[in-house]
Amino acid sequence: ETVSTQSTWDRQLTKNHDSMRWAWLLIGVLLLSALIARADDDSETEEAEEGLPPNTDDGSDSEQNEAEGVSTTSLFPGHQDRRFPAGSEVEALIGFENSNERDGFHVEFIRGSLTSPMDFQYYIQNFTGASYNTTVAPGEESCLLYRFKPDVSIDPRQYGLLLEVFYTDNDNETYLSTVFNATIDVTEPETPLDAKTVFAHLSIIAIFAAAGLGIFKLMKRGKGSSKRRAPVETQSTGPGNVDWDYISAAHKTYVKRGASPTQRRKSG
């Protein structure tokens, strides 16, 4: 019986080890998923400052002039009030009109940035620039779509918004037109938690739940095994240790008379 109890305990211990192994494997997978989601958030937040189109440099942009006969306009569909939620993509429609009767212009690049409302030369966030391959002939106009997204972690308040378009003429001379340069409002995110943040939180909850379940099962099986391992009392079979509950009534009668049925048969 002792050997059987020990074997049962060993099997339960093996099962406990297997359960804990799978629990730790699940925890590792969830942690890896959370780290990947976090890395994706960081990569989006830490976008590098966007490159400039050919023949320009960052220090001389403001000194470049708009080409003669070119006019630009801007429109923000769905955000005419100029209130942009942090973390949400905003679409800007850029109108480019060429009233020059001699030259056509080739639109190459549009970029945007958030600046301090007190100093438009102080940049808060550079948006992803977009390259184009659009030629606007003399007397024609074109509408260009530019998308940008205020960072989800940015403080909701007033900022300056700067949108610029770069284009070249037939002689490959580069021009710069400021499409929009005014104050806007960045508001609270439309949803307090984006999909990646929700996934990270659910992963953390799942980790604690898996760990708690594994510990609970381990403790429960340990208690059950301890009960099964309780020592079993045995009784000796000597004449002074007879359990009379298991003796038949007829045999008790013979014992009281001083002889068992077997002894009586021998004597007869």
N, C-alpha and C positions, 0 to 999 in steps of 0.2 A: 504493500500500500504506500509506503514511503517513497519507493521508486516511482510509482505512478504519479503521486502528487508532485514530485520533483520534475517529472517529464512535462506535466501540465503547466507548471510554472515556467519552464524553459520555453514552451510554445507561446505562452502569453507574452513573455519577455521579447521574443522574436517579433511577434505581431506589434508590440509597442514600438520597437525600434523601427519597423517598417513604416508605421504611421508617422512617427516623428520625422523619418527621412523624407517622406512625401510632403509633410507640412513645411519643412525647411526648403524643399525644392520649390513649392508654391510661393513661399515668401521671397525666394531669390528671383523668381520670374516676375513677380509683382514689383519688386524694387527696381529691377532692370527696366520694366516698362515705365515706371515713374521717372527714372533718370532720363530715359529717352525723350519723354514728353517735356521734361524740364529743359533738356538740351535744345529741343526744337524752339521752345519759347525764347531761350537766350539768343539763339541764332537770329530769330526774327527781330528781337529788341536791339541787338548789336549789329545792325546792318552797317556796312562800311559806307563812308561818304561816297556819293556817287561820282563817277568819272565825268569828265567834261567832253564835249564834242571836239573834233579836231580844230586846231588853230586857236584855241582859247586857253586861258589860265585863270586860276581862281582869283588872282589879285587884280585883274583888269576888266572883269565883267562889267562893272558899273560904268566904265568909261566908254563902252562900245555903244554906238548910236543905232537907232532904229533906221532901217532903210527907207528912202523916200517912196511914198505911195503905199506903204504897208500900214495897216491898222488891225488891231486885235481886240477881241471881246472875250468874255468868260461868262459861263452860266453853271450853276450847281443844281442839277435836278434833284428835287426832294429836300434841298437845303437852301431854299431861297432866303431864309432868315439868317444864314451864315452861322448856324449852330451845328457843330460836327461832334458826334459822340466819339469818345476815346476808344480805340480798338476797332472801330468800324471803318470799312472802306468807303471813300467818298469819290464820286465821279465828277469831273470837271469837263465841260464842253468848251473847247478853245476855238473861237472863230478867227480865221486868218484870211484877210482880204487884201488882194494885190490890185491896187488901182494904177500901178505904174504901167504906162503904155509901151515901155521899151523892154524891160527885163522881167523874166520869170524868176521865181524864188523856190529854192528846194528846202523844205522844212526837214531838219535833221534831228532835233533833240528838244525835249521839254523836261524841265525839272521843277521841283517845288521844295519849300522849306518852311518851317515855323520859326519865327523870330520873336525877340522881345518886343512888346508893344511900345516900350519906351525907347528902344534903340533897334531899328531894323537891321543894323549891321551885326547884331548879336544873335547868333543862330542857336536855336534850341534843339531842332531835329531836322535832319535832311531826309527828304523822301526819296524813294526809288525813282530814278530818272527813266525816261522812256525814249527809245530811238524810233524815228519815223523815216519813211522814204517817199515823201509826198512832194510833188512839184505843183506849184500854183502858178499858172500862166497869167500873163498880163490881162487885167480886167476880170479875173475870176476870184472866187473865194472857196475856202475849204473849212470843214469842221473836223476837229481832232479830239479824240477822247483821251483824257489823262486821269489816271486813278492814283490816289494816295490814301494813307491811313495814319492818323495820329496814334502814337504809341498808347497802348492800353494803360500803362503805368503813369502817364503824364498827368500833372495836376489839372483839374478842371478849372479853367479860368480863361481870361482873354489873352490872345496871342496875335502876332502879326503873321499873315500868310503871304508868301511870295511865290508867284508862278512866273517862269521865264521860258521863252521859246527861242531857240537858236536856228538860224537859217542862212543859206548862202545864195549868192547871185550867180549869173552865168560866168563870171570871172573868178569864181570860187572864193569870193570875199565873204567873211562871216559877219553876220549881224545878230544883234540881241534886242528883243522886244520884251518889256515887262508886261505880262498879261494881266496880272492881279497883284496889288500891293496895298493891303488894307488890313484892318483888325477883324478877327473872327472870334467866336467863342467855342472852346472845346468843353464839352459837357461830360457828365458821368457816363460810363459805359452803359449801353442799352441793357445788357445782361451782366449781373455782378460777377458771374463765373463763366468763362468760356469753356469750350468742350475739353480742352487739355487740362485745365485746372480741375474740372469736375472729375476727369479720369484719374488725376493724381490723388484727389481726395478719396475716391472710391478704392483706389489701390491701397492706400494707407489703412482704410477701414477693413478691407479684406485681409490684409496682413495680420492685424490684431485679432480678427475673428478666427483666422486659421490657427494662429498661435494659441489662442484661448481654447479652441476645440481640441487641439492636439494635447495640451496639458490636461484638460478635463478627462479625455479618454484615458490618458496615461494614469492619472490618479484613480479613476474608477476601476480600471483593470488591476491596478496594484492592490486595491482594497479587496477585490474579489479573490485574487490569488492568495492573499494573506489568510483569508477565511478558510480557503480550501486546504491550506498547509497546516491548519491547527492539528496538534498531535492527537492521534487516535488511541484511546485507552484500551488496553487489552487485559484480559483476565487469564490467570493461569488455570490449568485444568486439574489442579490437585484436589484431593478429596475434601479439603476444607474450604474450597472456593467454588462450590457448585451453585449454579444459577437455577433455582427450583422452578422458575417461571417456565422453563423449557422442558420440564420433566412431566411425563404423563401421570395422570391420577393413579392408574393401575400400578405403575412402577413405584410411586410414592407409598402405596399400600404395602407392597412387598418389602420396601426398605424399612418401613416402620416395624414389620414383623421380624426383621433381622436378616433377611435373605432376599436376593434378587431372583427374578424368574429363571435366570440361567443357572444359578446355584441350586434351586429347587429341582430343576430337571436332572442335574448331575446326581444329586443325592437320591432321587427316586430311581 
